[in-house]
Amino acid sequence: MSKLFSKNNFYCLCCFLTILWVFAANTSADEETKKIKGPITITSDMLTADNQARTALFEKSVIARTTDMTMYADRMLVHYAKETGNVTRIDANGSVRVAKENRAITSEEAVYYAEEEKIVFTGEPKAVEDDNVVTGKKITYLMNEDRFLVEDSKVFLTNKKEQ
């Protein structure tokens, strides 16, 4: 086996992908699914609300925060349900960055699907944790399963000195 794909690097990759993102605001041992919980606060320089279409368009310096995650973008189109007002989908465009602790994913576009509890990153997506980097054509984060799907992946792992 080559040095590039040694067992140690494979183990590091598995650990990296496993712990890369945990979006649940409140997790407990008996909780079956991981979902974004708590309020979502969105700020921007401009907001255009369309009650007929049930959308809110945030533009310029958009920041969406939950209790444990922050998403930045140039533009976010938020779709919400007529009956409940709950967010059903968020389309983020332009310099998208999702950050949590020492982890981040950047891309040109990202779509959050509330029903499926997933986020799809496109437009040169790149996931970074410490010095480790994963890139691909498309990165899909399945929040309920805490699992990533990376199309055309390229992984850069940094070996850390054992102490």
N, C-alpha and C positions, 0 to 999 in steps of 0.2 A: 504494500500500500504506500502511495507517495506521501511525502510530508504534507502536501496541500490538503489531502483528505484523510489524515490520520484519525484514529479513534478519538483522541483528545479533542481535535477540532470538530469532529462530528458531534461529540457530547456537548461542546460549547455552543454549537449552532442550535442543537435541540433545546438547551437551557435558555439560550437567547430568545428563540422564537416563542418558547413557552411563557417566559416572564416579560416579554416585550411590552405588552399592553394589558392592563387590567383596568377597565373603565367603570367598574361598579363602584358607586359611591358608598354603599353599605353592603358588606358581604358578611355572611355568617356561615358556619359549618353546615347548617341544614338548608341553606338557600340553594334552590335548584338551578336558577338562572342568574346571569350577571347582566344587569341592565343599568343604563344611566338613570340615576335617581336624584331626586332633589331638584331644586329650581335651576333653570338655565337662564343666565343673565347675558343679554346680547347688547353690546354698545357699538355705535358707528357714527360717522359724520352725517349720514343721511338715511332716512327710513321712509319707504313708500309702502303703505298698507293697502291691500285690495280685499275688502270684505267679501265681495262677490266670488272672487277666485280663491278665497281663503289662503292668501299668501302675504308675506311681509318681506320686502326686499330691503336688505341692509347693504349700504355701499360706503366705501372709503373707510379704511382703518377699522375693519370689523373684528370684534373680539367676542367670542361666545365662551362663557365659563360655566362649569358645573362645580360641584364641591371638590372634584379631584382631577379635572381635565380642562385644558384651555385650547380652543381652536381659533386660529387667526386666518383671515382671508381678505382679499380686496372687495369681495362681494359674496353675500349669502342670501339665497332665496329660501325662506322658511315656509313650508306647507303645513297647514294645521287642519284638524277635523272640525267640521261644522258643529257637531253636537257637543263635543267636549272641549274643543279649543286646544287639545293636545297636539304636540308636534308629531307629524307623520313622516316628514322627509326634510332634509336640509341639503341644498345644492350649494357647495362652496367653490368659488372660482378665484384664480389669481393669487399666487404666492401663498398657497394653503400650508398651514403648519399646525399640527396637533401635538401638544406637549403634555407630558405627565412625568413628574419627577425628573429623572435623568434620561428620559426616553422621548423621542420625537419622530414623527413621520412628516415629511414634506412632499408636496406635489403641486401640480398646477390646478388640479381639480379633485374634489372629494364629494361623495354623496353618502349621507347617512340615511339608512332605511330603518325607521323605527319598528315596523311590523316584523321584519326579519332580524332585527338587532344586528345590523352589519354596517360597515363603512367600506366603501370602495374608493381607492385612491388611484388616479390615472394622471398621465402627463409627467413622466419621469419621477415616479414615486421613489422615495428613499427613506428607509427606517434606520435610525441611529440609536444605539444605547452605548454609552461610554465611548470607547474607540471602535466598536463593532458596527458594521454597516451592511444592510441588505438593500439591493436595488432590484428593479424589475420593470416589466411593461405595465403590470397592474398588480396592486396589493389589495387583497380583500381581507378584512378583519371580521371574523365571525365571533361576535361578542359573547353569545350564549355558550359557545364551546371554548372560548379563549384560545382560538386557533387562527392562524394566518394561512392564506393561499397566495403564493407569489408566482406570477407568470414570468417566464424568461428570467429567472433569478440569477443574481450574482452576489456572492457573499464574501465579505472581507472581515476576517476574524483577527483579533489581536491577542497573541499569547501573553498572558500575564505571568510574571514570575511567582512561583509558589513560595510561600513563606514558611 
